Amino acid sequence: MKIHTVKTLLYTGISSLLLLSGCIKEDTNYSLGKNNEEISLYVVRNHFKESEVILDSETLDHAKYTKALVVSNHEGNNFPSSYIAVQNTWRNQVRGILVEVDDVSKYKLGDSVQINVEGLKLSRKNSSLVLNGLNANNISTINRDNPVQPRAISIGALNRRFEDYESTYVEITADLQNEPVPGTPIKGNKPLIDNEQNIVNLFTSEQATFAEESVAPSATFRGIAYKENDNIQLRLLTYEGMAYPSGKIYPNWPETFESPDRPKGSYNMPEINNNVIFHTGEWHLYQAIYGETPGRDRIVSGKYAIRMQQNRSDDEYLQMNFDVPEGASKVTFFYGSYWNDRSSTFQLEYSQDGGSTWTRVGEPISDAHTTTQSMDSKQAIFLMNIEGPVRFRVNKLGLGSSNATVSNGRLGIDDISIFKSY
């Protein structure tokens, strides 16, 4: 049995992005009497009003340039040949844009660049927002080989708030709408679908270097959020962008913890044995409730998310009281600290004897972050090869009260997915 743990971030505090975002301030420093000359892509994008705009320092409050991270490459020949995609962060808001350049080979994934925006045109081409009109003097490379991490998002979020993710590096864990025959090439449009029937196209050009490689029934697909002729796409940069291939997600999953059959407003309710029925089946919520506080609970979809108690010395469980029948190749879920709480430590466990004994999958996770650091949640991805009926639980370890050396805050969890054996 092979079991691995992988953690990915929906929002990642990349060191290079922090460096960039630390300089991006559209506020006037009145004590100095001078406006900041640097502008974020968040603000640049907001200047587009559905028709071409020529940027100038007056309309940009005297700003002249932006610094950004290159998040595209052309090694796989699956990205428009005249453009690079760049993104930066301002006040925890990541935004991206396409930049039309004369020679894309000059710019590599992970390059930090400075772009003089004065006189550039901001327009839509084939539905994508583009900065164009650059010459060699408008753009320069600051440094190279900065880390580039994708933000994990859902198909529903991408479709609802596409402009928040446009031209940024993202990842989507999803199934192909039509389960492929083994060996089916990845080229063309391959619709990805979630349990709410939201769809986005995974697009691979016929000319891509990996066009003939096989596509998996399900994976974490990493690439650029792109729009062409009003069609939202996810464009992989290389074949390695199809990460963690697995079997398809079980029908009726992910478990989003909506519409419970009974109230669970207390962390421990022995009168109901701490058992609650959700749409996938009955779950055991020991020292856990389903919370609904916006801005504090880790609500990824719907109205509710699971919130687990803090500072306890006994383990706490979010546990299936039922099996899925066809084994498992992958389990994913979103997590983060509740509000401003300290981090905590939790692990995924499985049972194949009806819950009598439990075995840990992968390694414990201890990097939950606060909502003040980011409202976005992180995603945990566990890979495995388990045959036959199996159930899972999240075990929040009982480390006791938080102190100088121990962190044991409240933990938020939402949208658990289980994928069939593959």
C-alpha positions as CSV (number, residue, x, y, z in Angstrom):
1,M,0.0,0.0,0.0
2,K,1.4,3.4,-1.0
3,I,0.4,6.4,1.0
4,H,1.6,10.0,0.6
5,T,0.6,13.3,2.0
6,V,0.7,16.5,0.0
7,K,-0.3,20.0,1.2
8,T,-1.2,22.8,-1.2
9,L,-2.2,26.3,-0.5
10,L,-5.3,28.1,-1.7
11,Y,-3.5,31.2,-0.7
12,T,0.3,31.0,-0.3
13,G,2.5,33.5,1.3
14,I,5.2,33.2,-1.3
15,S,8.3,35.0,-0.2
16,S,8.7,36.7,-3.6
17,L,5.0,37.8,-3.6
18,L,5.4,39.2,-0.1
19,L,8.4,41.1,-1.3
20,L,6.3,42.5,-4.1
21,S,3.2,43.1,-2.1
22,G,5.1,44.9,0.6
23,C,5.9,47.7,-1.9
24,I,2.5,48.0,-3.4
25,K,0.6,50.7,-1.6
26,E,-1.9,52.9,-3.4
27,D,-2.3,55.1,-0.2
28,T,-0.9,58.6,-0.1
29,N,1.6,59.2,2.6
30,Y,0.5,62.7,3.6
31,S,3.4,63.1,6.0
32,L,5.8,63.1,3.0
33,G,3.4,64.9,0.7
34,K,4.1,62.5,-2.2
35,N,2.1,59.7,-3.7
36,N,3.5,56.2,-4.1
37,E,4.7,55.6,-7.6
38,E,4.0,51.8,-7.5
39,I,0.6,50.4,-8.3
40,S,-0.9,46.9,-7.9
41,L,-2.5,44.8,-10.6
42,Y,-5.6,44.9,-8.4
43,V,-5.9,48.6,-9.0
44,V,-4.7,48.5,-12.6
45,R,-7.5,46.0,-13.4
46,N,-10.1,48.2,-11.8
47,H,-9.3,51.0,-14.3
48,F,-10.8,48.9,-17.1
49,K,-14.4,49.8,-17.9
50,E,-15.3,47.6,-20.8
51,S,-13.4,49.7,-23.4
52,E,-9.8,50.3,-24.1
53,V,-8.0,52.6,-21.6
54,I,-4.6,54.3,-22.0
55,L,-2.9,54.4,-18.6
56,D,-1.3,57.6,-17.4
57,S,0.0,58.8,-14.1
58,E,-2.8,61.2,-13.6
59,T,-5.5,58.6,-13.7
60,L,-3.4,56.3,-11.7
61,D,-2.9,58.8,-8.9
62,H,0.7,59.5,-10.0
63,A,1.7,55.8,-10.0
64,K,4.1,54.8,-12.8
65,Y,5.0,51.1,-12.4
66,T,4.0,47.7,-11.1
67,K,6.2,44.8,-9.9
68,A,4.9,41.3,-10.5
69,L,5.8,37.6,-10.7
70,V,5.8,35.8,-14.0
71,V,3.6,32.7,-13.6
72,S,3.5,31.4,-17.2
73,N,6.0,29.7,-19.5
74,H,6.0,28.4,-23.0
75,E,7.9,25.2,-22.7
76,G,4.8,23.1,-23.2
77,N,3.6,25.3,-26.1
78,N,0.1,25.5,-24.5
79,F,0.0,29.3,-23.8
80,P,-0.6,32.1,-26.3
81,S,2.7,32.8,-28.0
82,S,2.6,36.7,-27.6
83,Y,1.8,36.9,-23.9
84,I,3.2,36.3,-20.5
85,A,0.9,36.0,-17.4
86,V,2.0,38.0,-14.3
87,Q,0.5,38.4,-10.8
88,N,1.1,40.3,-7.6
89,T,-0.5,40.7,-4.2
90,W,-2.0,43.8,-2.6
91,R,-3.7,43.7,0.8
92,N,-4.0,39.9,0.5
93,Q,-5.7,40.3,-2.9
94,V,-3.9,38.3,-5.6
95,R,-4.6,39.5,-9.2
96,G,-3.1,38.7,-12.5
97,I,-3.0,40.0,-16.1
98,L,-1.7,39.1,-19.5
99,V,1.2,41.3,-20.8
100,E,1.9,41.4,-24.6
101,V,5.6,41.2,-25.2
102,D,7.8,41.0,-28.3
103,D,9.9,38.0,-27.2
104,V,8.3,35.6,-24.6
105,S,11.6,33.7,-24.4
106,K,13.1,36.5,-22.3
107,Y,10.7,35.8,-19.4
108,K,10.7,32.6,-17.4
109,L,8.4,31.2,-14.8
110,G,9.4,32.7,-11.5
111,D,10.9,35.9,-12.9
112,S,10.2,39.1,-10.9
113,V,9.6,41.9,-13.3
114,Q,9.0,45.7,-13.2
115,I,6.6,47.2,-15.7
116,N,6.3,50.9,-16.5
117,V,2.6,51.2,-17.1
118,E,2.5,54.9,-18.3
119,G,1.2,55.0,-21.8
120,L,0.3,51.3,-22.0
121,K,-3.1,50.2,-23.3
122,L,-5.5,48.2,-21.1
123,S,-7.9,46.2,-23.3
124,R,-9.6,42.9,-23.8
125,K,-8.4,40.6,-26.5
126,N,-10.4,37.4,-27.2
127,S,-12.0,38.0,-23.8
128,S,-8.7,38.3,-21.8
129,L,-7.6,41.5,-20.1
130,V,-4.3,42.5,-21.6
131,L,-1.6,45.2,-21.1
132,N,-0.2,46.0,-24.5
133,G,2.0,48.6,-26.1
134,L,5.2,47.7,-24.3
135,N,8.7,48.2,-25.7
136,A,12.0,47.2,-24.3
137,N,12.1,50.2,-22.0
138,N,8.8,49.4,-20.4
139,I,9.7,46.1,-18.7
140,S,12.8,44.8,-16.9
141,T,13.7,41.7,-14.9
142,I,14.5,42.3,-11.3
143,N,15.5,38.7,-10.3
144,R,14.8,35.1,-11.2
145,D,13.9,31.7,-9.9
146,N,11.4,32.9,-7.4
147,P,9.1,30.1,-6.1
148,V,5.7,29.9,-7.8
149,Q,2.8,28.2,-6.0
150,P,-0.8,27.7,-7.2
151,R,-3.8,28.8,-5.3
152,A,-6.2,25.9,-4.8
153,I,-9.7,26.9,-5.9
154,S,-13.0,25.2,-6.8
155,I,-14.7,25.2,-10.2
156,G,-17.6,27.1,-8.7
157,A,-15.4,29.8,-7.3
158,L,-13.6,30.2,-10.6
159,N,-16.8,30.6,-12.5
160,R,-18.4,32.9,-10.0
161,R,-15.4,35.2,-9.5
162,F,-13.3,34.7,-12.6
163,E,-11.8,38.2,-12.6
164,D,-10.3,37.4,-9.2
165,Y,-8.4,34.5,-10.7
166,E,-7.9,35.6,-14.3
167,S,-4.3,35.1,-15.6
168,T,-3.1,33.8,-12.2
169,Y,-1.6,30.4,-11.4
170,V,-4.3,28.1,-9.8
171,E,-5.0,24.5,-9.2
172,I,-8.4,22.6,-9.4
173,T,-8.9,19.1,-8.0
174,A,-11.7,17.6,-10.1
175,D,-12.9,14.8,-12.3
176,L,-13.3,14.8,-16.0
177,Q,-16.9,15.1,-16.9
178,N,-16.6,12.0,-19.2
179,E,-14.5,9.3,-17.7
180,P,-11.7,8.7,-20.2
181,V,-10.7,5.3,-21.7
182,P,-7.2,4.4,-20.5
183,G,-4.7,6.1,-22.9
184,T,-7.0,8.9,-24.0
185,P,-4.8,11.9,-25.0
186,I,-5.1,15.1,-23.0
187,K,-5.4,17.4,-26.1
188,G,-8.5,19.4,-26.8
189,N,-11.2,20.5,-24.4
190,K,-11.7,18.2,-21.5
191,P,-14.6,19.4,-19.3
192,L,-13.9,19.2,-15.6
193,I,-17.0,18.9,-13.3
194,D,-17.8,19.2,-9.6
195,N,-20.6,17.8,-7.5
196,E,-22.8,20.9,-8.2
197,Q,-22.4,20.3,-11.9
198,N,-20.1,23.4,-12.3
199,I,-17.9,22.9,-15.4
200,V,-14.7,24.4,-16.6
201,N,-12.7,23.3,-19.7
202,L,-9.2,21.9,-19.3
203,F,-7.8,23.0,-22.6
204,T,-4.7,21.6,-24.3
205,S,-3.7,22.7,-27.7
206,E,-3.1,20.2,-30.5
207,Q,0.4,21.8,-30.8
208,A,1.2,21.4,-27.1
209,T,4.3,19.2,-26.5
210,F,2.2,16.9,-24.2
211,A,-0.9,16.8,-26.4
212,E,-0.7,13.0,-26.9
213,E,0.0,12.2,-23.2
214,S,-2.8,10.4,-21.4
215,V,-5.3,12.2,-19.2
216,A,-6.3,10.8,-15.8
217,P,-10.0,10.4,-14.7
218,S,-9.3,12.8,-11.9
219,A,-6.3,14.9,-10.8
220,T,-5.2,18.2,-9.3
221,F,-4.9,20.3,-12.5
222,R,-2.4,23.2,-12.3
223,G,-2.3,26.1,-14.8
224,I,-3.4,29.5,-15.8
225,A,-7.0,30.6,-15.4
226,Y,-7.7,31.9,-18.9
227,K,-10.6,33.1,-21.0
228,E,-11.0,32.8,-24.7
229,N,-14.0,34.0,-26.6
230,D,-16.0,34.1,-23.3
231,N,-15.1,30.5,-22.5
232,I,-13.3,30.0,-19.2
233,Q,-10.4,27.6,-19.4
234,L,-7.6,26.1,-17.3
235,R,-4.4,25.9,-19.3
236,L,-1.7,23.6,-18.1
237,L,1.8,24.8,-18.8
238,T,3.4,21.4,-18.9
239,Y,2.2,17.8,-18.5
240,E,3.4,17.9,-14.9
241,G,0.6,20.3,-14.2
242,M,-1.7,17.2,-14.0
243,A,-0.7,16.4,-10.5
244,Y,-1.8,13.5,-8.2
245,P,-3.8,11.5,-10.8
246,S,-6.4,9.2,-9.3
247,G,-9.7,7.5,-9.8
248,K,-12.9,9.5,-10.0
249,I,-14.5,11.1,-7.0
250,Y,-17.3,9.1,-5.4
251,P,-20.8,10.1,-6.5
252,N,-22.4,12.6,-4.1
253,W,-19.1,13.8,-2.9
254,P,-17.5,16.1,-1.7
255,E,-19.1,16.2,1.7
256,T,-19.9,19.9,2.2
257,F,-21.6,19.6,5.6
258,E,-24.8,21.2,4.6
259,S,-28.4,20.3,5.6
260,P,-27.7,18.2,8.8
261,D,-30.5,16.1,10.2
262,R,-30.2,17.5,13.7
263,P,-28.7,20.5,15.5
264,K,-25.1,20.3,16.7
265,G,-24.4,23.6,18.4
266,S,-22.4,22.1,21.3
267,Y,-19.0,20.5,20.9
268,N,-20.0,17.5,22.9
269,M,-23.6,16.2,22.7
270,P,-23.7,12.7,24.3
271,E,-27.5,12.7,24.0
272,I,-27.1,12.1,20.2
273,N,-23.8,10.3,20.6
274,N,-22.3,13.2,18.7
275,N,-23.6,11.7,15.4
276,V,-25.1,13.8,12.6
277,I,-26.4,12.7,9.2
278,F,-25.2,14.8,6.2
279,H,-25.8,14.0,2.6
280,T,-23.0,11.4,2.3
281,G,-24.0,9.5,5.4
282,E,-23.7,9.6,9.2
283,W,-20.6,11.4,10.7
284,H,-19.3,11.4,14.3
285,L,-18.5,14.9,15.4
286,Y,-16.7,14.6,18.8
287,Q,-15.7,18.0,20.1
288,A,-16.8,19.4,16.8
289,I,-19.8,21.5,15.5
290,Y,-20.8,22.8,12.2
291,G,-20.2,26.6,12.3
292,E,-21.6,29.4,10.2
293,T,-19.8,32.5,11.3
294,P,-18.7,34.4,8.2
295,G,-15.1,35.6,8.3
296,R,-14.3,33.2,11.1
297,D,-15.4,29.7,10.1
298,R,-13.6,28.1,7.1
299,I,-16.6,28.0,4.8
300,V,-15.4,26.9,1.4
301,S,-18.9,26.2,-0.1
302,G,-22.4,26.6,1.1
303,K,-23.3,28.0,4.6
304,Y,-21.5,25.7,7.0
305,A,-18.1,24.3,7.8
306,I,-16.8,22.1,10.6
307,R,-15.3,23.7,13.6
308,M,-13.2,21.7,16.1
309,Q,-12.6,22.7,19.7
310,Q,-9.4,24.2,21.1
311,N,-7.1,23.5,24.1
312,R,-8.2,19.9,24.8
313,S,-6.0,17.1,26.0
314,D,-8.1,14.3,24.3
315,D,-8.3,13.7,20.6
316,E,-11.2,15.2,18.6
317,Y,-12.8,13.5,15.6
318,L,-14.6,14.3,12.4
319,Q,-15.3,10.7,11.5
320,M,-17.3,8.7,9.0
321,N,-19.6,6.1,10.5
322,F,-19.9,4.4,7.1
323,D,-17.6,3.0,4.4
324,V,-17.1,3.9,0.8
325,P,-17.2,0.6,-1.2
326,E,-14.5,0.8,-3.9
327,G,-11.3,1.7,-2.0
328,A,-9.5,5.0,-2.2
329,S,-6.7,6.6,-4.2
330,K,-6.9,10.1,-2.8
331,V,-8.6,12.2,-0.1
332,T,-8.7,16.0,-0.1
333,F,-10.2,18.7,2.2
334,F,-9.8,22.4,3.0
335,Y,-8.6,23.6,6.4
336,G,-7.5,26.6,8.4
337,S,-7.6,28.0,11.9
338,Y,-10.8,29.5,13.2
339,W,-10.6,33.3,13.2
340,N,-7.4,34.4,15.0
341,D,-6.8,31.1,16.8
342,R,-3.4,29.4,17.0
343,S,-2.6,26.5,14.7
344,S,-3.2,22.9,15.7
345,T,-2.1,19.5,14.7
346,F,-4.3,16.9,12.9
347,Q,-4.0,13.8,10.8
348,L,-6.0,11.7,8.5
349,E,-6.7,8.1,9.5
350,Y,-8.5,5.2,7.8
351,S,-10.3,2.0,9.0
352,Q,-11.2,-1.2,7.1
353,D,-12.8,-3.0,10.0
354,G,-15.8,-0.8,10.5
355,G,-14.0,1.7,12.7
356,S,-12.6,-0.7,15.3
357,T,-9.0,0.2,14.5
358,W,-7.5,3.2,12.7
359,T,-4.3,3.7,10.8
360,R,-2.7,7.1,10.0
361,V,-2.3,8.2,6.4
362,G,0.8,10.2,5.6
363,E,2.1,12.8,8.1
364,P,0.4,15.1,10.7
365,I,-0.3,18.6,9.5
366,S,0.3,21.7,11.7
367,D,0.3,24.7,9.5
368,A,-3.3,26.0,9.7
369,H,-3.3,29.8,9.3
370,T,-5.7,32.5,10.7
371,T,-8.4,34.3,8.8
372,T,-6.5,37.6,9.3
373,Q,-3.6,36.0,7.4
374,S,-5.9,34.9,4.6
375,M,-9.6,34.2,4.3
376,D,-8.7,31.5,1.8
377,S,-8.2,28.0,3.1
378,K,-5.4,25.5,2.5
379,Q,-6.0,22.2,0.9
380,A,-4.7,18.9,2.2
381,I,-4.2,16.2,-0.4
382,F,-3.5,12.6,0.7
383,L,-2.5,9.9,-1.9
384,M,-3.0,6.2,-1.2
385,N,-3.8,2.9,-2.8
386,I,-6.4,1.2,-0.6
387,E,-8.6,-1.6,-2.0
388,G,-12.0,-2.6,-0.7
389,P,-14.4,-0.8,1.7
390,V,-12.8,1.9,3.8
391,R,-13.8,4.9,6.0
392,F,-11.8,8.0,7.1
393,R,-11.6,10.4,9.9
394,V,-9.8,13.6,10.7
395,N,-8.1,13.3,14.2
396,K,-7.3,16.6,15.8
397,L,-4.6,15.7,18.3
398,G,-5.2,16.5,22.0
399,L,-2.1,18.6,22.8
400,G,-3.6,20.4,25.8
401,S,-3.8,24.2,26.3
402,S,-1.8,26.4,24.0
403,N,1.3,27.9,25.5
404,A,4.8,29.1,24.5
405,T,5.6,25.7,22.9
406,V,2.2,24.3,22.1
407,S,-0.4,25.5,19.6
408,N,-3.9,24.0,19.9
409,G,-6.5,26.4,18.5
410,R,-9.8,25.8,16.9
411,L,-9.6,24.1,13.5
412,G,-11.9,24.7,10.5
413,I,-12.6,22.0,7.9
414,D,-14.8,21.9,4.8
415,D,-15.4,20.0,1.5
416,I,-14.0,16.5,2.1
417,S,-13.6,14.5,-1.1
418,I,-12.8,10.8,-1.5
419,F,-11.6,9.3,-4.8
420,K,-12.1,5.7,-5.9
421,S,-9.2,3.3,-6.2
422,Y,-7.2,3.9,-9.4
